Amino acid sequence: MIPAAFAKATIDREGAVGEAWLAELPGIIDEVLTGWGCTPTGEAMHGQVGVVIPVEDDRVIKISFPHPGNDYEADAFMAWGGRGAVQLHERDDDRYAMLLERAHPTTLFDHDDDVVAIAAELHGRLTIPAPEGLPRMSERADDWEEELRKDAAELDHQLPPYVLDAALAVVDELGRDQPEILIHGDFHPRNILRAEREPWLAVDPKGYVGDPAYDATTFLRTRAAHQLGVDDLISVLDRELELFAEVAELDPARIRRWAQLNMVQTAFWGRRYGFGRARSGGQRDEMVAFVDELAVQWTDPVRG
């Protein structure tokens, strides 16, 4: 029931704590299946942090590693009530388990046509007033500022000072006072799945309260990584930003400001840790240089 690749990735990421949780996971699966009266109907699948077990009636059981980043996933699904996201049927917060509507494994990442418009329309439907009790993105602003200053001082980089100043200004002017809106928190094409009830449904939300424009920048960052090598990619991404803003009814200038912060953070992250597709070497350096350029390009319109 536990895919080997998922077990290895969990141990690599979480160490001994992950290994201990994996030892308990078969028992957790049995308890959840029994408690909800479910029978597996196929092989277990997995994402980065959880296993997904197909069961009857076109549903799945998802059990996630017990990490704070997974604490509010069920709350987000409850708030949406199936509007633009998979439906939640049962939850067991102690076991980080949910009984969810089943979607197809095909993601928007695998789709070729109207990707930005599809994501933006879905994003608009997910943008609703936040329920009580969810974490505020604004509470992360102090950490963002501290990390930016630390990375700028410690890392070898060529970002102009005005770019770093603009990123810090985003933290102060947008990060510390955000709307009371439920946002996905990890809105990218791999978290948008084909489905039967609706053409596309969102999965794996973090369940934050904050600025919807922040989610748009997560989507655009993923698009940038996916399209490396495309001619005049920065112009392509600029057009995609404008399209996303139009369809989702967001302010493109606000998305651009969040994107500028996101790109500076990503540029520093890439220098420290690499990227998922390029941990080191020439490809990592090429991606860092491109993210640097995006940070500068998306700062200049704001300055002007």
C-alpha positions as CSV (number, residue, x, y, z in Angstrom):
1,M,0.0,0.0,0.0
2,I,3.0,2.4,0.4
3,P,4.8,3.2,-2.9
4,A,8.5,2.8,-2.6
5,A,9.3,6.1,-4.2
6,F,7.1,7.9,-1.7
7,A,8.8,6.1,1.2
8,K,12.2,7.1,0.0
9,A,11.3,10.7,-0.6
10,T,9.7,10.9,2.8
11,I,12.8,9.6,4.6
12,D,15.1,11.8,2.5
13,R,13.1,14.8,3.4
14,E,12.1,14.1,7.0
15,G,14.8,11.7,8.3
16,A,14.1,9.5,11.3
17,V,10.8,11.2,12.0
18,G,9.6,10.3,8.5
19,E,10.9,6.7,8.9
20,A,8.9,6.3,12.1
21,W,5.8,7.7,10.5
22,L,6.1,5.3,7.6
23,A,6.4,2.4,10.1
24,E,3.0,3.4,11.5
25,L,1.4,4.2,8.1
26,P,0.0,0.7,7.3
27,G,-1.8,0.6,10.6
28,I,-3.2,4.2,10.0
29,I,-4.4,3.1,6.6
30,D,-6.2,0.1,8.1
31,E,-7.8,2.1,10.8
32,V,-9.1,4.8,8.4
33,L,-10.4,2.2,5.9
34,T,-12.2,0.4,8.6
35,G,-13.5,3.5,10.3
36,W,-15.0,4.9,7.1
37,G,-16.2,1.5,5.8
38,C,-14.0,1.7,2.6
39,T,-12.4,-1.0,0.5
40,P,-9.5,-0.2,-1.8
41,T,-10.2,-0.5,-5.5
42,G,-6.7,0.1,-6.9
43,E,-3.0,0.6,-6.2
44,A,-2.0,3.4,-3.9
45,M,-0.7,6.6,-5.6
46,H,1.2,9.5,-4.0
47,G,2.1,13.1,-4.1
48,Q,5.0,14.8,-2.3
49,V,3.6,14.5,1.2
50,G,0.8,12.0,1.1
51,V,-0.5,8.6,-0.2
52,V,-3.8,8.5,-2.1
53,I,-5.8,5.2,-2.0
54,P,-8.7,4.8,-4.5
55,V,-11.8,3.4,-2.9
56,E,-15.4,2.6,-4.1
57,D,-17.9,5.3,-5.2
58,D,-15.3,7.3,-7.1
59,R,-13.6,8.5,-3.9
60,V,-10.1,8.4,-2.5
61,I,-8.5,8.4,0.9
62,K,-5.6,10.7,1.3
63,I,-3.3,10.4,4.3
64,S,-0.6,13.1,4.6
65,F,2.6,13.3,6.6
66,P,1.8,15.2,9.9
67,H,3.4,18.5,9.1
68,P,2.0,22.0,9.9
69,G,1.8,22.7,6.2
70,N,-1.0,20.1,6.0
71,D,-3.0,21.3,9.0
72,Y,-5.6,23.3,7.2
73,E,-6.2,21.4,3.9
74,A,-9.5,19.9,5.1
75,D,-10.7,23.4,6.3
76,A,-10.1,24.8,2.8
77,F,-12.0,21.9,1.2
78,M,-14.9,22.4,3.6
79,A,-15.1,26.2,2.9
80,W,-15.2,25.6,-0.9
81,G,-17.8,22.8,-0.6
82,G,-16.8,21.4,-4.0
83,R,-16.8,24.8,-5.8
84,G,-13.7,24.5,-8.0
85,A,-12.1,21.9,-5.7
86,V,-12.6,18.2,-5.0
87,Q,-15.3,17.6,-2.4
88,L,-14.5,16.5,1.1
89,H,-16.6,13.7,2.5
90,E,-14.9,12.8,5.8
91,R,-11.9,14.0,7.8
92,D,-9.8,12.6,10.6
93,D,-7.5,15.4,11.6
94,D,-5.5,13.3,14.2
95,R,-4.4,11.0,11.4
96,Y,-4.1,13.7,8.7
97,A,-6.6,11.7,6.7
98,M,-9.5,12.7,4.3
99,L,-12.0,10.9,2.2
100,L,-12.2,13.0,-1.0
101,E,-13.9,13.0,-4.4
102,R,-11.8,11.2,-6.9
103,A,-10.2,13.2,-9.8
104,H,-8.2,12.0,-12.7
105,P,-4.3,11.8,-12.5
106,T,-4.1,14.2,-15.5
107,T,-3.0,17.6,-14.4
108,L,-3.2,21.0,-16.0
109,F,0.6,20.7,-16.3
110,D,0.0,18.0,-18.9
111,H,-2.6,20.1,-20.8
112,D,-1.6,22.3,-23.8
113,D,-4.5,24.6,-24.6
114,D,-5.8,27.7,-22.6
115,V,-3.8,26.7,-19.5
116,V,-3.6,30.2,-18.1
117,A,-7.3,31.0,-18.8
118,I,-8.4,27.7,-17.2
119,A,-6.3,28.3,-14.1
120,A,-7.4,31.9,-13.7
121,E,-11.1,31.0,-14.1
122,L,-10.7,28.3,-11.5
123,H,-8.8,30.7,-9.2
124,G,-11.6,33.2,-9.4
125,R,-14.1,30.6,-8.2
126,L,-11.8,29.6,-5.3
127,T,-11.5,33.2,-4.1
128,I,-14.1,33.5,-1.3
129,P,-14.3,35.2,2.1
130,A,-12.1,33.2,4.6
131,P,-13.7,31.2,7.4
132,E,-12.5,31.6,10.9
133,G,-9.5,29.9,12.3
134,L,-7.2,29.8,9.3
135,P,-3.5,31.0,9.4
136,R,-2.8,34.5,8.0
137,M,-0.2,34.9,5.3
138,S,0.5,38.3,6.9
139,E,2.0,36.5,9.9
140,R,4.8,35.3,7.6
141,A,5.9,38.9,6.7
142,D,8.6,39.2,9.4
143,D,10.1,35.9,8.4
144,W,10.1,37.0,4.7
145,E,12.0,40.2,5.6
146,E,14.5,38.4,7.8
147,E,15.2,35.8,5.2
148,L,15.6,38.4,2.4
149,R,18.1,40.4,4.4
150,K,20.0,37.3,5.5
151,D,20.2,35.9,2.0
152,A,21.3,39.2,0.5
153,A,24.1,39.4,3.0
154,E,25.3,35.8,2.9
155,L,24.9,34.8,-0.8
156,D,27.0,35.7,-3.8
157,H,24.5,37.4,-6.1
158,Q,24.3,40.2,-8.7
159,L,20.8,41.5,-8.0
160,P,20.8,45.3,-8.0
161,P,20.2,47.0,-4.6
162,Y,17.0,48.5,-5.9
163,V,15.6,45.1,-6.7
164,L,16.1,43.9,-3.1
165,D,14.7,47.2,-1.8
166,A,11.6,46.7,-4.0
167,A,11.1,43.1,-2.6
168,L,11.3,44.5,0.9
169,A,8.8,47.1,0.0
170,V,6.4,44.4,-1.2
171,V,6.7,42.7,2.2
172,D,5.9,46.0,4.0
173,E,3.2,47.3,1.7
174,L,1.4,44.1,0.7
175,G,2.7,41.4,3.0
176,R,1.7,42.9,6.4
177,D,-1.9,43.8,5.7
178,Q,-3.7,41.3,3.5
179,P,-7.4,40.7,2.7
180,E,-9.6,38.3,4.6
181,I,-9.8,36.0,1.6
182,L,-9.2,32.2,1.5
183,I,-6.4,31.4,-0.9
184,H,-5.1,28.1,-2.1
185,G,-1.5,28.7,-1.0
186,D,0.2,26.4,-3.5
187,F,-1.7,27.1,-6.7
188,H,0.2,25.6,-9.6
189,P,-0.7,23.4,-12.6
190,R,0.1,20.1,-11.0
191,N,-2.5,20.9,-8.2
192,I,-5.2,21.3,-10.8
193,L,-6.7,17.9,-11.9
194,R,-9.1,16.7,-14.6
195,A,-12.4,15.6,-13.1
196,E,-15.9,14.3,-14.0
197,R,-18.1,16.7,-12.0
198,E,-16.3,19.7,-13.4
199,P,-13.6,19.9,-16.1
200,W,-10.9,20.9,-13.6
201,L,-10.7,20.8,-9.8
202,A,-8.1,22.0,-7.4
203,V,-6.3,19.8,-4.9
204,D,-3.7,20.1,-2.1
205,P,-4.6,23.5,-0.7
206,K,-2.7,25.0,2.2
207,G,-5.7,27.0,3.4
208,Y,-4.2,30.4,4.1
209,V,-5.9,33.7,4.5
210,G,-4.4,36.4,2.3
211,D,-4.0,38.2,-1.0
212,P,-5.4,36.3,-4.1
213,A,-2.7,37.9,-6.2
214,Y,-0.1,35.9,-4.3
215,D,-1.6,32.7,-5.7
216,A,-1.2,34.0,-9.2
217,T,2.5,34.5,-8.7
218,T,2.9,30.8,-7.6
219,F,1.2,29.8,-10.9
220,L,3.4,32.1,-13.0
221,R,6.6,30.9,-11.3
222,T,5.8,27.4,-12.3
223,R,5.0,28.5,-15.8
224,A,8.4,30.1,-16.1
225,A,10.2,26.9,-15.1
226,H,8.1,24.9,-17.5
227,Q,8.8,27.1,-20.5
228,L,12.5,27.7,-20.2
229,G,14.0,27.9,-23.7
230,V,10.9,29.6,-25.2
231,D,11.8,32.6,-27.3
232,D,11.4,35.9,-25.5
233,L,10.0,34.1,-22.5
234,I,9.8,37.2,-20.3
235,S,7.4,38.8,-22.8
236,V,5.4,35.5,-22.9
237,L,5.2,35.5,-19.1
238,D,4.1,39.2,-19.1
239,R,1.3,38.4,-21.4
240,E,0.3,35.4,-19.3
241,L,0.3,37.6,-16.2
242,E,-2.0,40.1,-17.9
243,L,-4.3,37.3,-19.1
244,F,-4.5,35.7,-15.6
245,A,-5.3,39.1,-14.1
246,E,-8.1,39.8,-16.6
247,V,-9.8,36.4,-16.3
248,A,-9.4,36.2,-12.5
249,E,-10.4,39.8,-12.1
250,L,-7.2,40.8,-10.3
251,D,-5.0,43.9,-10.5
252,P,-2.1,43.1,-12.8
253,A,0.1,45.6,-11.0
254,R,-0.5,43.8,-7.7
255,I,0.3,40.4,-9.2
256,R,3.5,41.9,-10.7
257,R,4.6,43.2,-7.3
258,W,4.0,39.9,-5.6
259,A,5.8,38.2,-8.5
260,Q,8.8,40.5,-8.0
261,L,9.1,39.4,-4.4
262,N,8.6,35.8,-5.4
263,M,11.3,35.9,-8.0
264,V,13.9,37.4,-5.5
265,Q,13.0,34.8,-3.0
266,T,13.3,32.1,-5.7
267,A,16.6,33.5,-6.8
268,F,18.1,33.2,-3.3
269,W,16.5,29.8,-2.7
270,G,18.1,28.5,-6.0
271,R,21.5,29.7,-4.9
272,R,21.2,27.9,-1.5
273,Y,19.4,24.7,-2.5
274,G,19.0,24.5,-6.2
275,F,15.8,23.6,-7.9
276,G,13.7,20.5,-8.2
277,R,14.9,19.9,-11.7
278,A,18.5,21.2,-11.2
279,R,20.1,20.9,-7.8
280,S,23.5,22.0,-8.9
281,G,25.8,22.6,-11.9
282,G,25.3,24.5,-15.1
283,Q,21.5,24.0,-15.4
284,R,21.0,25.3,-11.9
285,D,23.2,28.4,-12.7
286,E,21.2,29.0,-15.9
287,M,17.9,28.9,-14.0
288,V,19.3,31.2,-11.3
289,A,20.4,33.7,-14.0
290,F,16.9,33.6,-15.6
291,V,15.1,34.1,-12.3
292,D,17.5,37.1,-11.6
293,E,16.4,38.6,-14.9
294,L,12.8,38.1,-14.1
295,A,13.2,39.8,-10.7
296,V,14.8,42.8,-12.5
297,Q,12.2,42.9,-15.3
298,W,9.2,42.7,-13.0
299,T,10.8,45.4,-10.7
300,D,11.4,48.0,-13.4
301,P,7.6,48.5,-14.3
302,V,6.9,49.0,-10.6
303,R,9.7,51.6,-10.3
304,G,8.5,53.4,-13.4
